[in-house]
Amino acid sequence: MRKLISVRDFDWALLLIVLLLCGISIMEIHSATLHTKYIGFDKKQVAWVAGGLLAMFIFAKIDYHKLIDIVPWFYGFFTFALAAVLVPGIGHKALGARRWIKLGPILFQPSEWMKLVMILMVARYFANLGGRSLSWKEIFKAFALVGVPLLLILKQPDLGTTLTYVPVLIVGLFLGGINVKQAAILVTAALVLVVGGWSSGKLLKPYQKARLTSFINPDNDPRGAGYQILQAKIAVGAGGIWGKGTEKGTQTQGAFIPIPHADFIFAAFCEEHGFVGAIFVLLLYFLVLMRLIQNAQTAADLAGSLIIMGIVAALTFQIMVNVGMVIGFMPVTGIPLPLMSYGGSSVLFTFLALGVANNVRMRRFVN
């Protein structure tokens, strides 16, 4: 067994694919914001990517077992931060939601950082159980572990980020030893709770319900809840096979797509680069996920596999929901497209997660 960790163990192929996605992102942010008030955001994205790369290499060097040992402290800190966000005067409110804490010129969003903490915390919990069959008590403890931050984020309100935590828990339960009977009971209970919560009208705010229902028939409210989906679908369709070309998308340049450099960047990209460009980007995401899954299979222990598969679950969910939202298959939930959408918190989370994944990979042969 090899004990020394070499730079050759780093997943350079994964990094190359990630940098290619980041390059496409910066190019599209520049194009999408060319005639808007968001000019210069492409340069900001470059800075976030550079910072993310640095953070990724730092986290790749820190033994993930040490991260697992100290993650309860981070869990406590960020849970406290999520609670503090809800306090007027501490939490910064924008676009009808209180999701940030303002630290000078920087807006700190605890829910984004909590994603990685939650992945590590779930991995720690199930790894300590040893992968054996789970008791109901252990399953309920896992739900409580994820449920406390989840409810705090839902209170902000931030339905999109809240939903991101669910696949992390599901993967943890699946790899942690849940059996078929327990899974069937939990799925049934979840469906009953969702239907009951929806029927009560108390779980979601009116605008959230409107978003969740508008994607089914956006033509019912083309200037309101259905506007974003309709404009995104028009942009995607207008791109055709090859696209209209960089800086030539009429929906994008005409500001019909809302905030085209963030949640709807895939719609802007499809309009300018067409079906071929869209398939190319989706292929890159597929390669990223496959590389991560391969690294999970070669991890030295259950904790390493749980960490990487938690990352895969979170990224897969975000990609599916964002792309599905753009083409009208999913409701608008405000979930960014990893490595493509503009945003410091999202970029840093993704790079930190990739750093931890490489951390696991680099130690796959270590005793």
Backbone torsions as a table, in degrees:
resi	resn	phi	psi	omega
1	MET	NA	130.8	-178.8
2	ARG	-82.2	131.4	-175.7
3	LYS	-103.6	-24.9	-177.9
4	LEU	-82.4	138.3	178.9
5	ILE	-95.2	125.7	-177.3
6	SER	-112.0	152.4	176.8
7	VAL	-63.4	-21.0	178.0
8	ARG	-67.6	-20.7	179.6
9	ASP	-76.5	-14.1	177.6
10	PHE	-65.4	143.7	-178.1
11	ASP	-83.3	84.7	-177.1
12	TRP	-70.6	-29.2	177.3
13	ALA	-65.4	-42.0	176.9
14	LEU	-61.7	-43.5	179.9
15	LEU	-62.4	-39.5	179.6
16	LEU	-61.4	-43.9	179.4
17	ILE	-64.9	-42.1	-179.8
18	VAL	-62.4	-43.7	179.8
19	LEU	-66.1	-33.6	176.6
20	LEU	-64.3	-42.1	176.6
21	LEU	-63.6	-40.4	178.9
22	CYS	-65.4	-38.6	177.6
23	GLY	-63.3	-42.2	177.2
24	ILE	-64.0	-39.9	178.9
25	SER	-60.0	-48.9	-178.1
26	ILE	-63.6	-40.8	177.7
27	MET	-62.0	-44.0	-177.4
28	GLU	-72.9	-35.8	176.3
29	ILE	-62.2	-41.7	177.5
30	HIS	-60.8	-45.8	-178.5
31	SER	-67.3	-44.1	-175.4
32	ALA	-70.2	-24.4	-177.0
33	THR	-104.4	9.7	-172.4
34	LEU	-57.9	-38.6	-177.1
35	HIS	-117.1	34.0	-179.3
36	THR	-125.7	178.4	177.6
37	LYS	-77.0	-2.6	-177.5
38	TYR	-96.1	19.7	178.9
39	ILE	-59.0	134.4	-179.8
40	GLY	100.9	-6.7	-179.8
41	PHE	-69.9	-22.8	176.2
42	ASP	-64.9	-37.8	178.0
43	LYS	-68.4	-37.1	176.7
44	LYS	-64.7	-37.8	178.5
45	GLN	-64.7	-37.1	176.3
46	VAL	-59.2	-43.3	179.9
47	ALA	-64.4	-41.5	179.0
48	TRP	-65.4	-39.9	178.6
49	VAL	-64.6	-42.2	178.5
50	ALA	-61.9	-43.9	177.1
51	GLY	-64.6	-38.2	178.2
52	GLY	-64.5	-40.3	177.6
53	LEU	-61.2	-44.5	178.2
54	LEU	-60.5	-46.4	179.9
55	ALA	-63.3	-36.5	-179.7
56	MET	-62.7	-46.4	-178.9
57	PHE	-67.6	-33.3	177.2
58	ILE	-65.6	-46.3	-178.6
59	PHE	-70.6	-24.7	177.1
60	ALA	-70.1	-21.7	-177.4
61	LYS	-88.6	-26.4	-177.8
62	ILE	-81.5	123.0	-179.0
63	ASP	-54.0	126.5	-176.8
64	TYR	-64.8	-21.9	175.4
65	HIS	-65.7	-35.3	175.9
66	LYS	-68.3	-37.6	177.3
67	LEU	-63.4	-40.5	179.0
68	ILE	-65.5	-36.6	-179.6
69	ASP	-64.6	-37.4	-175.2
70	ILE	-98.7	-4.0	-174.7
71	VAL	-60.8	-29.3	176.5
72	PRO	-58.4	-32.5	177.9
73	TRP	-66.9	-42.4	177.7
74	PHE	-67.2	-37.6	177.4
75	TYR	-59.3	-45.8	178.5
76	GLY	-64.1	-42.7	-178.8
77	PHE	-63.4	-48.0	-176.1
78	PHE	-74.6	-27.3	172.7
79	THR	-65.2	-42.4	175.4
80	PHE	-61.9	-41.4	179.3
81	ALA	-64.0	-38.5	178.2
82	LEU	-64.6	-36.8	177.1
83	ALA	-69.9	-37.7	-179.1
84	ALA	-67.1	-31.7	178.8
85	VAL	-57.3	-33.2	-176.2
86	LEU	-77.2	-10.7	-178.1
87	VAL	-84.9	120.6	177.5
88	PRO	-58.4	136.0	-177.6
89	GLY	99.0	-25.2	176.2
90	ILE	-105.7	-52.2	178.0
91	GLY	-74.9	137.3	179.4
92	HIS	-93.2	127.0	-176.7
93	LYS	-102.4	133.5	177.4
94	ALA	-153.2	141.0	179.0
95	LEU	54.9	35.8	175.5
96	GLY	81.3	4.3	-178.2
97	ALA	-129.7	145.6	177.6
98	ARG	-107.3	93.8	-172.3
99	ARG	-122.7	-8.2	-170.4
100	TRP	-124.2	156.4	168.0
101	ILE	-116.2	125.0	-176.2
102	LYS	-85.7	120.3	177.5
103	LEU	-116.5	87.1	-175.3
104	GLY	66.6	-126.1	179.5
105	PRO	-82.9	-4.7	-174.5
106	ILE	-103.5	135.7	173.6
107	LEU	-97.8	116.1	-177.1
108	PHE	-96.2	119.9	-178.3
109	GLN	-108.6	97.7	-175.8
110	PRO	-58.2	-32.4	-176.1
111	SER	-63.2	-33.7	178.5
112	GLU	-69.2	-41.6	179.3
113	TRP	-69.5	-31.2	-178.8
114	MET	-66.0	-22.8	178.3
115	LYS	-57.2	-50.5	-178.2
116	LEU	-68.3	-41.2	177.8
117	VAL	-59.2	-41.5	-179.5
118	MET	-65.8	-39.4	177.8
119	ILE	-60.0	-45.8	179.6
120	LEU	-67.2	-38.8	-178.1
121	MET	-67.7	-43.0	177.7
122	VAL	-64.2	-41.8	178.2
123	ALA	-62.2	-42.6	178.9
124	ARG	-61.5	-45.4	-176.2
125	TYR	-61.9	-51.2	-176.0
126	PHE	-75.0	-30.6	177.1
127	ALA	-65.5	-37.5	178.4
128	ASN	-66.8	-23.6	177.6
129	LEU	-80.7	-13.7	171.7
130	GLY	83.8	7.8	178.1
131	GLY	78.2	9.7	178.4
132	ARG	-80.5	176.4	178.0
133	SER	-60.6	136.6	-175.9
134	LEU	-88.8	141.5	171.5
135	SER	-87.4	164.0	178.4
136	TRP	-62.7	-34.0	178.6
137	LYS	-62.3	-42.8	179.5
138	GLU	-67.9	-35.7	177.7
139	ILE	-66.2	-43.3	180.0
140	PHE	-65.7	-34.6	176.5
141	LYS	-63.9	-39.2	178.1
142	ALA	-63.8	-41.3	177.6
143	PHE	-63.1	-40.0	179.0
144	ALA	-66.5	-38.9	179.9
145	LEU	-58.2	-44.4	-179.7
146	VAL	-84.1	-32.0	-171.7
147	GLY	-67.4	-35.2	-178.1
148	VAL	-63.1	-54.7	176.3
149	PRO	-62.4	-36.5	-178.6
150	LEU	-59.7	-44.9	179.9
151	LEU	-67.3	-36.5	178.1
152	LEU	-64.8	-38.8	179.3
153	ILE	-71.6	-38.8	177.7
154	LEU	-62.1	-29.5	-179.2
155	LYS	-72.9	-17.7	-172.1
156	GLN	-62.9	-42.3	-4.2
157	PRO	-94.7	146.2	177.4
158	ASP	-145.0	80.8	-176.0
159	LEU	-63.1	-38.4	-177.4
160	GLY	-59.9	-51.7	179.7
161	THR	-65.7	-36.9	178.0
162	THR	-56.2	-45.7	-178.0
163	LEU	-66.1	-26.1	-178.8
164	THR	-64.2	-27.6	-178.0
165	TYR	-74.4	-24.7	-174.8
166	VAL	-62.9	-49.8	-179.9
167	PRO	-63.2	-27.4	176.5
168	VAL	-64.2	-43.8	177.8
169	LEU	-65.6	-42.1	-178.8
170	ILE	-60.7	-45.6	178.8
171	VAL	-63.3	-41.2	178.0
172	GLY	-60.1	-44.3	178.9
173	LEU	-64.8	-42.4	-177.8
174	PHE	-63.5	-48.7	-179.6
175	LEU	-79.1	-19.9	-176.8
176	GLY	-81.1	-14.2	173.8
177	GLY	121.0	18.1	177.4
178	ILE	-68.5	143.1	179.3
179	ASN	-97.6	172.9	-173.9
180	VAL	-63.1	-42.7	-178.7
181	LYS	-62.6	-44.5	178.7
182	GLN	-63.4	-41.7	179.8
183	ALA	-62.4	-42.2	-179.6
184	ALA	-63.6	-41.3	178.6
185	ILE	-63.8	-42.8	-179.0
186	LEU	-66.6	-40.0	178.4
187	VAL	-63.4	-43.9	178.4
188	THR	-62.1	-45.4	179.6
189	ALA	-62.6	-39.3	179.8
190	ALA	-64.2	-42.3	179.0
191	LEU	-63.2	-41.4	178.6
192	VAL	-63.1	-43.1	-179.7
193	LEU	-65.7	-41.8	-179.9
194	VAL	-64.2	-46.5	179.9
195	VAL	-64.7	-42.6	179.2
196	GLY	-65.3	-43.2	179.1
197	GLY	-65.3	-38.5	178.4
198	TRP	-66.7	-42.8	-178.3
199	SER	-67.3	-33.0	-178.2
200	SER	-69.3	-27.5	-179.5
201	GLY	75.1	8.2	-177.1
202	LYS	-104.4	-17.5	-175.8
203	LEU	-75.0	-39.6	-177.1
204	LEU	-118.1	151.9	175.3
205	LYS	-76.7	158.5	-177.1
206	PRO	-54.6	-41.3	-178.2
207	TYR	-69.4	-29.9	177.2
208	GLN	-69.1	-41.1	177.1
209	LYS	-64.4	-38.3	179.3
210	ALA	-63.2	-39.6	178.3
211	ARG	-65.1	-40.8	-176.7
212	LEU	-70.5	-25.7	-178.6
213	THR	-98.5	-22.8	-174.2
214	SER	-66.9	-27.4	-176.7
215	PHE	-69.2	-21.4	178.8
216	ILE	-69.9	-42.3	178.0
217	ASN	-146.5	77.2	-176.7
218	PRO	-63.7	-19.9	-179.6
219	ASP	-67.2	-16.3	178.1
220	ASN	-66.6	-27.7	179.3
221	ASP	-143.0	69.3	-172.8
222	PRO	-66.7	-21.1	179.5
223	ARG	-101.2	-5.2	-178.5
224	GLY	-117.4	-111.4	-175.0
225	ALA	-62.8	-28.4	-178.1
226	GLY	-90.0	-3.0	-173.2
227	TYR	-61.3	-49.5	-175.5
228	GLN	-61.0	-44.8	-178.7
229	ILE	-65.8	-43.3	-179.3
230	LEU	-61.6	-46.1	-178.8
231	GLN	-65.9	-37.9	178.3
232	ALA	-65.3	-43.6	179.5
233	LYS	-65.2	-37.6	177.0
234	ILE	-62.6	-42.6	-179.7
235	ALA	-63.4	-45.2	-179.7
236	VAL	-62.2	-45.1	179.6
237	GLY	-66.3	-35.3	-178.8
238	ALA	-67.1	-22.1	-178.5
239	GLY	-70.1	-24.7	179.7
240	GLY	61.1	-146.3	-178.0
241	ILE	-79.5	-47.7	-172.0
242	TRP	-107.1	-10.8	179.8
243	GLY	87.8	166.8	-178.5
244	LYS	-87.5	-11.4	179.9
245	GLY	103.3	153.6	179.8
246	THR	-57.7	132.1	178.6
247	GLU	68.1	15.3	-177.4
248	LYS	-120.1	7.4	179.4
249	GLY	-76.4	118.7	-175.8
250	THR	-68.2	-39.1	177.9
251	GLN	-65.6	-39.4	-178.8
252	THR	-73.6	-52.9	-176.8
253	GLN	-69.5	-24.5	178.0
254	GLY	-85.1	4.0	177.2
255	ALA	62.5	28.3	175.7
256	PHE	-78.8	-32.7	176.5
257	ILE	-79.9	123.9	-179.0
258	PRO	-70.5	127.3	179.1
259	ILE	44.0	65.3	-172.4
260	PRO	-66.4	-14.0	-178.9
261	HIS	-90.3	-5.1	-176.7
262	ALA	-112.7	-107.6	-173.9
263	ASP	-63.6	-28.9	-175.6
264	PHE	-107.3	28.5	-179.3
265	ILE	-66.4	-29.4	179.8
266	PHE	-67.5	-35.1	176.9
267	ALA	-65.1	-43.8	178.3
268	ALA	-62.7	-41.5	-179.8
269	PHE	-65.6	-41.7	179.7
270	CYS	-63.6	-37.3	179.7
271	GLU	-65.7	-39.5	-175.7
272	GLU	-85.9	-24.0	-174.8
273	HIS	-125.8	1.2	169.5
274	GLY	68.9	-168.7	-178.3
275	PHE	-62.4	-39.9	-179.2
276	VAL	-62.8	-45.0	178.1
277	GLY	-63.3	-41.5	179.7
278	ALA	-61.9	-44.8	179.3
279	ILE	-62.8	-38.4	179.4
280	PHE	-62.3	-45.0	179.4
281	VAL	-64.9	-43.3	179.2
282	LEU	-64.3	-33.9	176.2
283	LEU	-64.7	-40.7	177.9
284	LEU	-61.7	-42.3	177.6
285	TYR	-63.7	-40.0	178.4
286	PHE	-60.4	-42.9	180.0
287	LEU	-65.7	-38.7	177.1
288	VAL	-60.3	-48.6	-178.0
289	LEU	-65.9	-38.5	179.2
290	MET	-66.6	-39.5	177.3
291	ARG	-62.6	-41.7	-180.0
292	LEU	-65.7	-43.3	179.0
293	ILE	-62.7	-40.2	176.9
294	GLN	-61.3	-41.0	178.1
295	ASN	-66.6	-34.8	177.8
296	ALA	-64.8	-37.2	-179.1
297	GLN	-68.0	-26.2	-178.2
298	THR	-101.0	7.4	-178.7
299	ALA	-61.5	151.8	-175.9
300	ALA	-73.5	-23.0	-177.6
301	ASP	-152.0	175.7	-178.5
302	LEU	-63.0	-37.7	-179.5
303	ALA	-59.8	-43.8	179.2
304	GLY	-63.4	-43.8	178.3
305	SER	-63.0	-41.5	179.5
306	LEU	-63.6	-39.6	179.8
307	ILE	-62.3	-52.4	-176.5
308	ILE	-65.9	-40.7	-179.9
309	MET	-69.2	-28.9	172.5
310	GLY	-64.7	-41.2	176.1
311	ILE	-63.7	-44.0	177.8
312	VAL	-59.8	-42.6	-179.0
313	ALA	-62.3	-45.8	-178.5
314	ALA	-65.2	-45.6	-179.2
315	LEU	-66.9	-43.2	-179.9
316	THR	-60.4	-43.9	179.8
317	PHE	-61.9	-44.7	-179.2
318	GLN	-63.9	-43.0	-179.6
319	ILE	-64.6	-46.9	-178.2
320	MET	-62.1	-45.0	-177.2
321	VAL	-69.1	-43.2	-178.2
322	ASN	-65.6	-48.9	179.4
323	VAL	-65.2	-42.2	177.6
324	GLY	-61.8	-37.0	177.5
325	MET	-63.2	-42.1	-177.3
326	VAL	-66.3	-35.5	-177.8
327	ILE	-97.0	6.9	174.1
328	GLY	84.7	14.8	178.8
329	PHE	-94.8	-13.7	-178.2
330	MET	-133.6	153.5	176.8
331	PRO	-72.8	160.4	177.3
332	VAL	-75.5	116.4	-177.0
333	THR	-123.9	-2.3	178.5
334	GLY	77.7	22.6	178.4
335	ILE	-88.6	123.7	-178.9
336	PRO	-73.6	159.2	175.7
337	LEU	-88.7	115.3	-175.2
338	PRO	-53.0	133.0	176.6
339	LEU	69.7	-5.6	179.2
340	MET	-111.4	-49.0	-178.3
341	SER	-67.4	145.4	175.2
342	TYR	-70.3	142.2	175.4
343	GLY	150.8	124.0	-177.5
344	GLY	-64.6	-44.8	-177.0
345	SER	-62.6	-43.7	-179.7
346	SER	-65.8	-43.4	-179.9
347	VAL	-63.1	-46.1	-178.4
348	LEU	-65.0	-41.3	177.7
349	PHE	-57.8	-47.4	-176.1
350	THR	-63.0	-44.9	-179.3
351	PHE	-68.9	-38.0	176.9
352	LEU	-63.9	-41.1	178.4
353	ALA	-63.0	-42.3	178.3
354	LEU	-66.4	-33.4	176.2
355	GLY	-63.5	-44.2	178.2
356	VAL	-65.6	-38.9	178.2
357	ALA	-61.6	-42.4	176.7
358	ASN	-67.4	-32.4	175.5
359	ASN	-56.4	-46.6	179.1
360	VAL	-65.2	-43.5	-178.5
361	ARG	-61.8	-43.8	-175.6
362	MET	-67.7	-16.4	-178.8
363	ARG	-110.8	18.8	-175.3
364	ARG	-71.5	-18.9	179.5
365	PHE	-108.2	4.9	-176.6
366	VAL	-87.1	138.3	179.4
367	ASN	-66.7	NA	NA
